[in-house]
Structures are given as C-alpha cells and as structure tokens.
Amino acid sequence: MSEAKTPPCKLYLITPAKIDPNAFAEDLKAAIDAAPDAVGAVQLRLKDVPDEDIIAGANVLMPICHAADIPLIINDRADIAQATGADGVHLGQDDGSLADARTLLGKDAIIGVTCHDSRDLAIEAGDGGADYVAFGAFFPTTSKDAKHQADPDIVEWWSTMTIVPCVAIGGITPENCGPLVEAGADYLAVINGVWGRPGGPAEAVRAFAPRIKR
C-alpha cells in the first residue's frame, strides 16, 4: 500500500491593516505571479476604516484572486463577506459566532477561526464546522499585539488528529518557517513577511516557495 501524500503547505497572504486598494493590487498581483502554486488564500484585513473602504478593497482585490483561483477571505466581518460575495470570513474569538456566520454565508463559505495557542478552542471550532483553525503567534510580530505564544507542537498535534486544515500565524518569514512546515501546517499566514520584505512581495514569495514544499 502506498503512503498517503501530505498536502502541500501554502501561503495565506494577509493584507496590511491600511491600504490603497488600487496601489496594493499591483503588489498582490506581483506576489501571486511570483509563484502561483505557493499561494493558497488571501485575507483582506483592514482595521479602523469605514465599511465602504473594506467593500471597495474587496471589489478591487477579489477579481485578482479569482483569476488565480485563490479565495478571498474577509477578516472579522461576515456581513461584509456576504455583501461583497467574498469566499468566506475569518473570525477572531470576539468576532461573532461560527454558527451565525455559517447561517449567514451558507455551507460553501470558507470560515476560519482564531484559536491562539488553545487546543480546546481548536476542538470547539473543528466540531462547530470551521473550515480551518488558526494558531499563533509563533514568533514576535509587529502586525498586531499578540497576547498568545504558540509552539509548533500544537500544529503537529492538530495535523495528526484531524483533517481540518490549520493556519500558522505570527512573525513568519522564509528563514524561520521550516519547523511549522515540518510540523504539518497547511497554511502559513504572512503579513510583514511578504509586504514588508526589503526586496518586495514577489521576492518574498519566491523565497518562501521552496521552503514550504514538504
């Protein structure tokens, strides 16, 4: 009997908290085009901006994602995901219930849940029908005030007990991602590791690509 193949690890690109969608569109295209097979999802994560700005951002970025067969996920806001026709929503622990988001968005929507470093939260999300769980932060990060420190062991534990995908997040770079890939992470969520890379987002994705292969 042949061994089952481990699914490839992919990048989960998260936008900076504030962007000019039209200018950022060029960066997103460059990142995806640098290694299309390496990018598995894009999340629009805008903070402290009017709803109209999130909707405008989704309308600009979604066609780019869909042209590459990549889903666009909206951070926090299931209502905006529904209004824009985005592919799903990512929920933090204070962003409403998974059940309510599923009722609003339907069975085909992608719904992910932040679980920090908690096995209990991950099991609850998986049992509740989440399409993925997110663990972190694994490394120091400047993108958000991380109150939880996760260890690659939680990724390995999750990947051996369930088929529900997991996302690793927090300070991930091409240079430090190896242990998370080896532990079984399905996606590596990156913000500054791509958009803040000195050589630009295309160079960052090209640097990640060989390192996320199993």
RAZIUR-V57053 format. One record per backbone hydrogen bond with DSSP energy under -1.0 kcal/mol. NH is the residue of the N-H (numbers start at 1). CO is the residue of the C=O. If there is no record, write none. Layout:
BEGIN
NH:CO ; NH:CO
END
This chain:
BEGIN
10:186 ; 11:38 ; 12:188 ; 13:41 ; 14:190 ; 15:43 ; 24:20 ; 25:21 ; 28:24 ; 29:25 ; 30:26 ; 31:27 ; 32:28 ; 33:29 ; 34:30 ; 38:35 ; 40:11 ; 41:11 ; 42:71 ; 43:13 ; 44:73 ; 47:17 ; 53:50 ; 54:50 ; 55:51 ; 56:52 ; 57:53 ; 58:54 ; 59:55 ; 60:56 ; 61:57 ; 62:58 ; 65:61 ; 66:62 ; 67:63 ; 69:66 ; 70:65 ; 73:42 ; 74:88 ; 75:44 ; 76:90 ; 77:75 ; 81:77 ; 82:78 ; 83:79 ; 84:80 ; 86:81 ; 87:72 ; 89:110 ; 90:74 ; 91:112 ; 95:92 ; 101:97 ; 102:98 ; 103:99 ; 104:100 ; 105:101 ; 106:102 ; 109:106 ; 110:87 ; 112:89 ; 113:132 ; 114:91 ; 115:134 ; 118:115 ; 122:118 ; 123:119 ; 124:120 ; 125:121 ; 126:122 ; 127:123 ; 128:124 ; 129:126 ; 130:125 ; 131:111 ; 132:111 ; 133:165 ; 134:113 ; 135:167 ; 136:116 ; 138:169 ; 139:170 ; 146:144 ; 150:137 ; 154:151 ; 156:152 ; 157:153 ; 158:154 ; 159:155 ; 160:156 ; 162:158 ; 167:133 ; 168:187 ; 169:135 ; 177:173 ; 181:177 ; 182:178 ; 183:179 ; 185:180 ; 186:166 ; 187:166 ; 188:10 ; 189:168 ; 190:12 ; 194:191 ; 195:191 ; 196:192 ; 200:197 ; 204:200 ; 205:201 ; 206:202 ; 207:203 ; 208:204 ; 209:205 ; 211:208 ; 212:208
END
